[in-house]
């Protein structure tokens, strides 16, 4: 994808050259950026040896390392560039891992990884066998929690803080959460709970969207800097203690002063009152790119021993012009060219084809509504958003709300289509059951990133949606292998299906199944090969391409094999089962967890029909899948063409 001229690429290119010149040479391949300080950081304690000038130089080196490496590996760029100074300040002020730093989502942890002993491994980011793109406790004691999903950090950090309190430890627990994650209800549940308890909990709100109004902005920031100094908070706490010691009137006087202070603050710091109403001390808004201010604020917060929220303002993509101009586009990205900002991606994908087709349907049907949970770009809904803003709803990082909101739209006579990543849909299981399926409301959920997802790892694999949807009665699931199947399935879901239905799509471009010679009927299932074949392969979705290639190879090499390609995987069409019944061996391949998958249901139907042959199921057997490429994951779990062929030939050989 290329950045167009409207975004100012040609005007800022020379500026980019100047910015990156200090850490990366674009003219002399092989010349590395300056990392003289970064190479000296083995543990966070090494930061404490640096002065403020050196800390700022370190920030530049970190940005250089992030831009250079992400351009080669892909990953999350804009979010990481925005928290460099914050990460330095956190590790300068706290003693990790004794103090726990919990990163919400975790996709902004690259600087954290480099400052906690993983700089020399950073070039392996998101690569097979390399370091994860998110925090991972198996990788480092400085990574407190697995992360990948939003709005969880305050809950987990509060739990750590209370455990510390119960055990009499004076350690700190810090939650770093972005304003985007604050759209998830779990964050508010945690704030509401944590504000009631006195603990060493510090919440850092990283605000990279909100602007301070001009008339009070400068004044508010000036006061915030003063409030961030340890002397201020110590003076404030001391004053309250002295006032409360005055006989008879001390408590009332202190309370009256507090009420007066709160009234004044509400006029100046309008955004602070919600947090204080929940029981948090509030500090901010502060410049999130000023290391000195951040250090002062954190040190001051450490003196309170109350739950406190530090509100900082940062710029996503800071230090790389293309990312600053379009932080959403440079959020989670593939490999890119540093000089031009161009991504190395395919022109088409299931996401973009889905978005285009839904837009076409909506042009002739004004009851179509599109819903996303902060993923309009990732799910291909950006064109719909621009064309039909009144029927497009970005509910934020709130998948639970999205499903129930869709239920309300359906009840009101609309045709809602909710596009969501598989890994994030699992957050809304209860709503799918209670608010959608039980009420038999006509809702279409388009599941993006179904199956293996390269790079992002264990928290983003789409291997659980099939098992958990199979547990929900009265639902329909399609798993297309091609764009055209996806279009037809989407139309069936919207117009021909009663109740809750799902269309599963794997990440990236369609695999050339039809170019391999497969003629698709676009029905519930297809059968390829000779009817009298005694060996049967069964699969669906992305694996259809690999299964068809295996079928061709085996047939060409004298093996009589038939392939049953499932398109509608729930409810299972019994005729597809009957197609396999006369065989001696059935090999079922599935890109999801084995327990609760389609393979088990298929086998159960065979058993009920008194099948006498052998059923062999190959799927993911009771494990979480770490980050790797899709190709390597398919090979590891025996789901690529070569593995299918070897398994079938081996089983035929050992059985004569």
C-alpha positions in Angstrom: 0.0 0.0 0.0 1.4 3.4 -1.0 0.9 6.6 0.9 -0.7 9.2 -1.4 0.4 12.8 -2.0 -2.5 14.2 0.0 -0.8 12.9 3.1 2.3 14.9 2.2 4.8 12.2 1.4 6.7 14.2 -1.2 6.9 17.2 1.1 8.2 15.4 4.1 10.6 13.0 2.5 13.6 15.2 3.0 12.6 15.8 6.6 12.4 12.1 7.2 15.9 11.7 5.8 17.2 14.2 8.3 15.3 12.6 11.2 16.6 9.1 10.6 20.1 10.1 9.6 21.3 10.0 13.2 20.5 6.3 13.6 20.3 4.7 10.2 22.1 5.3 6.9 19.9 4.9 3.9 22.8 5.8 1.5 25.3 3.3 2.8 23.9 -0.2 3.3 25.5 -2.0 6.2 26.2 1.2 8.2 24.3 0.7 11.5 22.6 3.4 13.5 24.2 4.7 16.7 23.5 2.4 19.6 26.4 3.2 21.9 24.1 3.6 24.9 21.6 0.9 24.1 24.4 -1.7 23.8 25.3 -0.9 27.5 21.8 -1.7 28.8 21.7 -5.3 30.1 19.2 -4.7 32.9 16.9 -1.8 33.8 19.3 -0.9 36.7 21.8 0.3 34.1 19.4 3.2 33.3 20.0 4.7 36.7 23.6 5.3 35.8 22.6 7.7 33.0 22.1 11.4 33.3 19.1 13.2 31.7 21.0 14.1 28.5 22.0 10.5 28.1 18.4 9.3 28.7 17.2 11.5 25.9 20.0 10.2 23.6 18.9 6.7 24.6 15.3 7.6 23.5 16.6 8.4 20.0 18.5 5.2 19.8 15.5 3.2 20.9 13.4 4.9 18.1 16.1 4.0 15.6 16.1 0.4 16.6 12.3 0.1 16.5 12.0 1.7 13.0 14.9 -0.3 11.5 13.7 -3.6 12.9 10.0 -3.3 12.3 10.7 -2.3 8.7 12.2 -5.7 8.3 10.0 -7.9 10.4 6.6 -6.1 10.5 4.9 -5.4 13.8 3.4 -2.5 15.8 5.2 0.7 14.9 3.2 3.8 15.8 2.3 2.6 19.3 5.9 1.7 20.2 7.3 5.0 18.9 4.8 6.9 21.2 5.9 5.4 24.5 9.7 5.5 24.3 10.2 8.2 26.9 7.6 6.7 29.1 9.3 3.3 29.1 12.6 4.9 30.0 11.1 6.8 32.9 9.3 3.7 34.2 12.4 1.6 34.3 14.4 4.5 35.7 12.0 5.0 38.6 10.9 1.5 39.3 12.9 -1.7 40.1 11.6 -4.4 37.7 10.9 -7.2 38.3 10.5 -6.4 42.0 8.1 -3.7 40.9 5.6 -5.1 38.4 5.0 -3.1 35.1 1.9 -4.4 33.3 1.4 -3.3 29.7 -2.1 -3.2 28.5 -2.4 -5.0 25.1 1.4 -5.3 25.1 1.9 -4.2 21.5 3.8 -1.1 22.8 6.5 -3.1 24.7 9.4 -3.0 22.2 11.4 -0.4 24.2 10.6 -2.4 27.3 12.0 -5.5 25.8 15.2 -3.8 24.7 15.8 -2.2 28.1 15.3 -5.6 29.9 18.1 -7.5 28.3 16.7 -8.3 24.9 18.2 -5.7 22.6 20.6 -8.2 21.0 17.7 -10.5 20.2 15.5 -7.7 18.9 16.2 -8.4 15.2 14.3 -11.7 15.8 11.1 -9.9 16.7 8.0 -11.9 15.7 10.2 -14.4 13.8 10.0 -18.2 14.3 12.0 -19.0 17.4 12.5 -15.2 18.1 11.1 -12.9 20.7 7.4 -12.2 20.8 5.8 -9.0 19.7 3.9 -8.9 23.0 4.8 -9.4 26.6 5.5 -13.0 27.4 6.4 -14.3 30.9 8.1 -17.4 29.3 10.5 -15.0 27.6 11.5 -12.7 30.5 10.9 -12.2 34.2 10.3 -8.6 33.3 7.2 -9.5 31.3 4.6 -9.9 34.1 1.6 -11.1 32.1 0.9 -12.5 28.7 -0.8 -9.7 26.8 -2.5 -9.1 23.5 -6.1 -8.2 24.3 -7.0 -4.8 25.6 -8.4 -3.4 28.9 -6.9 -6.0 31.2 -3.9 -4.2 32.8 -5.6 -2.4 35.6 -7.3 -5.6 36.8 -4.1 -7.6 36.8 -2.0 -4.8 38.3 -4.5 -4.2 41.1 -4.4 -7.9 41.9 -0.6 -7.8 42.2 -0.9 -4.6 44.3 -3.3 -6.3 46.7 -1.2 -9.4 46.9 1.8 -7.2 47.8 -0.3 -5.5 50.5 -1.5 -8.7 52.0 2.0 -10.1 52.1 3.4 -6.9 53.7 5.5 -6.0 50.6 6.1 -2.4 49.6 6.5 -3.2 45.9 4.7 -1.2 43.3 2.3 -2.4 40.6 2.0 -0.2 37.5 -0.6 -0.5 34.8 0.2 1.2 31.5 -3.1 1.6 29.5 -3.9 3.6 26.4 -7.0 5.7 25.9 -8.2 3.2 23.3 -8.2 0.4 25.9 -10.3 2.7 28.1 -13.2 2.1 25.7 -13.4 -1.5 27.1 -15.7 -1.9 30.1 -13.2 -4.1 32.0 -11.0 -1.1 32.6 -13.8 0.8 34.3 -14.7 -2.3 36.4 -11.1 -2.4 37.6 -11.0 1.3 38.4 -14.2 1.1 40.3 -12.8 -1.8 42.4 -9.3 -0.5 42.8 -10.3 3.0 44.0 -11.8 1.5 47.1 -8.5 0.1 48.4 -5.4 1.8 49.6 -2.5 0.2 47.7 0.7 0.9 45.8 -1.2 0.8 42.5 -0.1 3.4 39.8 -2.1 3.6 36.6 -0.5 5.4 33.6 -3.1 6.6 31.1 -1.3 7.0 27.8 -3.5 9.5 26.0 -2.5 9.9 22.3 -5.8 11.2 21.0 -7.3 13.8 23.4 -6.3 17.4 23.0 -6.4 20.1 25.8 -8.6 23.0 25.0 -6.6 26.2 24.1 -8.1 28.5 26.7 -7.0 26.4 29.7 -4.4 24.1 28.2 -1.2 26.0 29.0 -2.4 26.8 32.5 -3.5 23.3 33.2 -0.2 21.8 32.0 1.7 24.3 34.1 -0.2 23.3 37.2 0.2 19.7 36.3 4.0 20.0 36.2 3.9 21.7 39.7 1.6 19.0 41.0 3.9 16.3 39.7 6.8 17.4 41.9 7.4 15.3 45.1 7.6 18.4 47.2 4.0 19.3 46.2 2.5 16.0 47.2 4.6 15.8 50.4 3.4 19.4 51.3 -0.2 18.5 50.5 -0.1 15.3 52.6 1.6 17.1 55.5 -0.9 19.9 55.4 -3.8 17.5 55.6 -2.2 15.7 58.6 -1.6 19.0 60.5 -5.2 20.2 59.8 -6.7 17.0 61.0 -4.8 17.2 64.3 -6.5 20.5 65.2 -9.1 19.7 68.0 -12.8 19.9 67.2 -12.4 21.6 63.8 -9.5 19.8 62.2 -11.4 17.2 60.2 -14.1 19.6 59.1 -11.5 22.2 58.1 -9.6 19.7 56.0 -12.7 18.5 54.4 -13.9 22.0 53.5 -10.5 22.8 52.0 -10.6 19.5 50.0 -14.1 20.4 48.7 -12.9 23.9 47.7 -9.9 22.4 45.9 -12.1 19.9 44.1 -14.5 22.7 43.0 -11.6 24.7 41.5 -10.1 21.6 39.9 -13.4 20.7 38.2 -13.3 24.1 36.5 -9.7 23.6 35.3 -9.2 19.9 35.1 -12.5 18.7 33.7 -11.1 15.3 32.7 -9.7 14.5 36.1 -12.9 14.4 38.1 -14.1 11.0 36.9 -11.0 9.3 38.2 -11.1 11.1 41.5 -14.8 10.2 41.9 -13.7 6.6 41.6 -11.2 7.0 44.4 -8.0 7.6 42.5 -5.6 10.5 43.0 -5.2 12.2 39.7 -2.1 13.8 38.2 -1.9 15.3 34.7 -2.2 15.9 31.9 1.6 15.7 31.4 3.9 15.8 28.4 4.5 12.1 27.7 7.7 12.9 25.7 9.4 14.8 28.5 11.5 12.4 30.4 12.3 14.8 33.2 8.6 15.6 33.8 7.7 11.9 33.7 10.4 11.0 36.3 9.2 13.7 38.6 5.6 12.6 38.3 6.4 8.9 38.9 8.6 9.7 41.9 5.8 11.9 43.3 3.2 9.2 42.8 5.4 6.7 44.6 5.1 8.8 47.8 1.3 8.6 48.0 0.7 4.9 48.8 -2.8 5.4 47.4 -4.1 4.3 44.0 -3.1 7.1 41.6 -3.6 7.8 37.9 -1.0 9.7 35.9 -2.4 11.1 32.7 0.1 11.6 30.0 -0.3 12.9 26.5 1.8 11.3 23.7 2.0 11.2 19.9 1.6 7.9 18.2 4.4 7.4 15.6 6.6 10.1 17.2 9.9 10.3 15.4 8.8 8.9 12.0 6.9 11.3 9.9 4.8 8.8 8.0 3.6 7.2 11.2 2.9 10.5 12.8 0.8 11.6 9.8 -1.2 8.3 9.7 -0.8 6.4 13.0 -3.7 4.1 12.3 -2.1 2.9 9.1 1.2 2.4 10.9 -0.3 0.6 13.9 0.1 -3.1 13.0 2.0 -3.3 9.8 3.9 -5.6 7.5 7.5 -4.9 6.3 7.9 -1.5 4.9 10.4 0.8 3.1 11.8 3.4 5.6 12.4 6.0 3.0 9.0 5.9 1.2 6.6 4.5 3.8 5.4 1.9 1.4 4.2 -1.5 2.7 5.1 -4.8 1.2 1.6 -6.3 1.1 -0.7 -8.0 -1.4 -3.3 -5.8 -3.2 -6.2 -8.0 -2.1 -7.2 -9.9 1.0 -10.3 -11.5 2.5 -10.8 -8.4 4.6 -10.7 -6.0 1.7 -12.9 -8.2 -0.5 -15.4 -8.6 2.3 -15.5 -4.9 2.9 -16.0 -4.1 -0.8 -18.8 -6.7 -1.2 -20.7 -5.5 2.0 -20.5 -2.0 0.7 -22.1 -3.1 -2.6 -24.9 -4.8 -0.7 -25.5 -1.8 1.4 -25.9 0.4 -1.7 -29.1 -1.4 -2.5 -30.3 -2.3 1.0 -30.5 0.6 3.5 -31.1 -1.8 6.4 -27.5 -3.1 6.3 -25.3 -1.9 9.2 -21.6 -2.5 9.7 -20.1 -2.8 13.2 -16.5 -3.0 14.2 -14.6 -3.0 17.6 -11.9 -0.4 16.8 -10.8 -2.4 13.7 -12.3 -0.6 10.7 -9.0 -0.8 8.8 -8.1 -4.3 9.8 -11.5 -5.8 8.9 -11.9 -3.9 5.6 -14.8 -1.6 6.7 -13.1 1.7 6.1 -14.8 2.2 2.7 -18.2 1.4 4.3 -17.5 4.0 7.0 -16.8 6.7 4.4 -19.8 5.8 2.2 -22.4 5.2 4.9 -21.4 6.9 8.2 -24.9 6.7 9.5 -24.9 2.9 9.3 -21.4 2.4 10.4 -20.6 1.9 14.1 -17.2 1.7 15.7 -18.0 0.8 19.3 -14.3 0.9 20.4 -12.6 -2.1 22.1 -15.9 -3.5 23.4 -16.7 -6.7 21.7 -19.2 -7.6 24.3 -21.2 -4.4 23.7 -20.8 -4.9 19.9 -22.8 -8.2 20.0 -25.5 -6.9 22.2 -25.7 -3.7 20.3 -26.1 -5.8 17.1 -28.9 -7.6 18.8 -30.7 -4.4 19.4 -30.2 -3.3 15.8 -31.6 -6.7 14.7 -34.6 -6.3 17.0 -35.2 -2.9 15.5 -35.4 -4.4 12.0 -31.9 -3.8 10.7 -29.4 -6.3 9.3 -26.3 -5.9 11.4 -22.9 -7.3 10.3 -20.2 -7.4 13.0 -16.7 -7.9 11.6 -14.2 -9.0 14.3 -10.9 -10.9 14.7 -11.4 -14.5 15.8 -9.2 -14.0 18.9 -11.2 -11.0 20.0 -14.6 -12.6 19.4 -14.0 -15.0 22.3 -14.4 -12.0 24.6 -18.1 -11.9 23.7 -19.1 -15.5 24.3 -21.8 -14.7 26.8 -23.4 -12.1 24.6 -23.4 -14.4 21.6 -25.3 -17.0 23.7 -27.5 -14.8 25.8 -28.3 -11.8 23.7 -28.1 -13.2 20.1 -28.5 -17.0 19.8 -31.2 -17.5 22.5 -33.3 -14.8 21.0 -32.8 -16.2 17.4 -32.0 -12.7 16.1 -30.7 -12.4 12.6 -27.1 -11.2 13.1 -24.1 -11.9 10.9 -20.7 -12.1 12.5 -17.8 -12.1 10.0 -14.8 -13.7 11.7 -11.5 -12.3 10.4 -8.1 -13.9 11.1 -9.6 -17.4 11.6 -7.0 -20.1 12.0 -3.3 -19.5 12.3 -2.1 -15.9 12.3 1.6 -15.2 11.6 3.7 -12.9 13.8 1.4 -11.9 16.6 1.5 -15.2 18.5 -0.3 -17.0 21.2 -2.9 -14.3 22.0 -4.0 -13.7 18.4 -4.3 -17.2 17.0 -7.9 -17.9 15.7 -8.1 -21.5 16.8 -10.9 -21.3 19.3 -13.9 -19.9 17.5 -15.0 -23.2 15.9 -15.1 -25.1 19.2 -16.8 -22.4 21.2 -19.4 -21.6 18.5 -20.1 -25.4 18.1 -21.2 -25.2 21.7 -23.9 -22.6 21.0 -27.2 -24.1 19.7 -29.1 -22.7 16.7 -26.1 -21.1 15.0 -24.8 -21.4 11.4 -21.1 -21.3 10.4 -19.6 -21.0 6.9 -15.9 -21.4 6.3 -15.2 -20.3 2.7 -11.9 -21.1 0.9 -12.2 -18.4 -1.8 -13.4 -14.8 -2.2 -16.4 -15.9 -4.3 -17.4 -18.5 -1.7 -17.1 -15.7 1.0 -19.4 -13.4 -1.0 -22.0 -16.1 -1.5 -21.8 -17.2 2.1 -22.2 -13.6 3.3 -25.3 -13.1 1.2 -26.8 -16.4 2.5 -26.0 -15.4 6.0 -27.7 -12.0 5.7 -30.8 -13.0 3.6 -31.3 -16.7 3.9 -30.4 -17.8 7.4 -32.5 -17.6 10.6 -30.7 -16.6 13.8 -27.1 -16.0 14.5 -24.6 -16.9 11.7 -20.9 -16.7 11.1 -18.6 -16.4 8.1 -15.0 -17.4 8.8 -12.1 -15.9 6.8 -8.4 -16.6 7.1 -5.9 -13.7 7.0 -4.4 -12.6 3.7 -5.2 -13.4 0.1 -7.2 -16.4 -1.1 -5.2 -19.4 -2.0 -5.6 -20.4 -5.7 -7.9 -23.4 -5.2 -9.7 -23.0 -8.5 -6.5 -22.5 -10.4 -5.5 -25.9 -9.1 -8.5 -27.3 -11.0 -11.2 -27.4 -8.3 -14.6 -26.6 -9.6 -16.7 -25.3 -6.8 -20.5 -25.7 -6.5 -20.9 -23.0 -3.7 -23.2 -25.4 -1.8 -22.8 -26.8 1.7 -20.0 -29.1 0.5 -18.1 -30.3 -2.6 -16.8 -33.7 -3.5 -13.6 -34.2 -5.6 -12.3 -37.5 -6.8 -14.0 -40.8 -7.7 -17.1 -42.0 -5.9 -15.7 -45.5 -5.3 -12.6 -44.2 -3.5 -11.9 -46.0 -0.2 -9.7 -43.3 1.1 -11.3 -39.9 2.0 -9.9 -36.6 3.0 -12.2 -34.1 4.7 -11.4 -30.5 5.5 -12.5 -26.9 5.1 -11.5 -23.2 4.9 -7.8 -22.5 4.1 -6.9 -26.2 4.4 -9.1 -26.9 1.4 -6.3 -25.7 -0.9 -3.7 -28.0 0.8 -6.1 -31.0 0.8 -6.9 -30.6 -2.9 -3.2 -30.5 -3.7 -2.7 -33.6 -1.7 -5.6 -35.3 -3.5 -4.1 -34.5 -6.9 -0.7 -35.8 -5.9 -2.1 -39.0 -4.5 -4.4 -39.7 -7.5 -1.5 -39.0 -9.9 0.6 -41.5 -8.0 -1.9 -44.4 -8.1 -3.8 -43.8 -4.8 -7.5 -43.8 -5.1 -8.5 -40.8 -2.9 -11.6 -38.6 -2.6 -11.7 -35.2 -1.0 -14.9 -33.8 0.7 -14.6 -30.1 1.1 -16.9 -28.6 3.7 -18.2 -25.1 3.2 -21.0 -25.0 5.8 -19.4 -26.5 8.9 -22.4 -25.9 11.3 -24.9 -27.5 11.2 -23.1 -30.3 9.4 -24.9 -31.5 6.3 -25.5 -35.2 7.0 -25.1 -35.9 3.3 -21.4 -34.9 3.6 -21.0 -37.6 6.2 -22.8 -40.1 4.1 -20.4 -39.4 1.2 -17.6 -40.7 3.4 -19.3 -43.7 4.9 -18.3 -46.3 2.3 -14.6 -45.7 2.7 -12.0 -47.7 4.7 -10.2 -44.7 6.0 -11.2 -41.1 6.6 -8.5 -38.4 7.2 -9.9 -35.2 8.7 -7.7 -32.1 8.8 -8.7 -29.1 10.8 -7.0 -25.7 11.6 -8.4 -25.3 15.1 -8.4 -27.0 18.5 -9.3 -30.6 18.3 -11.6 -30.6 21.3 -15.0 -29.4 20.2 -14.0 -29.0 16.5 -15.8 -30.1 13.4 -13.8 -33.3 13.2 -15.2 -34.6 16.5 -18.7 -33.8 15.3 -18.1 -35.5 12.0 -16.7 -38.6 13.8 -19.7 -38.7 16.1 -22.1 -38.6 13.1 -20.1 -41.5 11.5 -20.4 -43.5 14.7 -24.1 -42.9 14.9 -24.4 -44.2 11.3 -22.3 -47.3 12.4 -19.2 -46.5 10.3 -16.8 -49.5 10.4 -13.7 -47.9 9.0 -10.9 -45.9 10.6 -11.2 -42.2 11.3 -8.0 -40.2 11.7 -8.2 -36.6 13.0 -5.3 -34.2 12.7 -5.8 -30.9 14.5 -4.3 -28.8 17.3 -4.3 -31.1 20.3 -4.8 -29.2 23.6 -2.1 -26.5 23.3 -1.7 -22.8 22.6 0.3 -21.9 19.5 3.3 -19.6 19.7 4.3 -17.0 17.1 5.6 -18.2 13.8 4.8 -18.0 10.1 1.6 -19.6 8.8 3.6 -22.0 6.6 5.7 -23.3 9.6 2.6 -23.6 11.8 0.8 -25.7 9.2 3.9 -27.9 8.8 4.4 -28.2 12.6 0.8 -29.5 13.1 0.8 -31.7 10.0 -1.7 -29.6 8.1 0.1 -28.7 4.9 0.0 -30.7 1.7 3.2 -32.6 2.2 2.2 -33.6 5.8 -1.2 -34.8 4.6 0.4 -36.9 1.9 2.9 -38.5 4.3 0.3 -39.2 6.9 -2.0 -40.9 4.4 0.7 -43.0 2.7 2.1 -44.0 6.1 -1.3 -45.2 7.3 -1.9 -47.1 4.1 1.5 -48.7 4.3 1.2 -50.0 7.9 -2.2 -51.4 7.1 -1.1 -53.4 4.1 
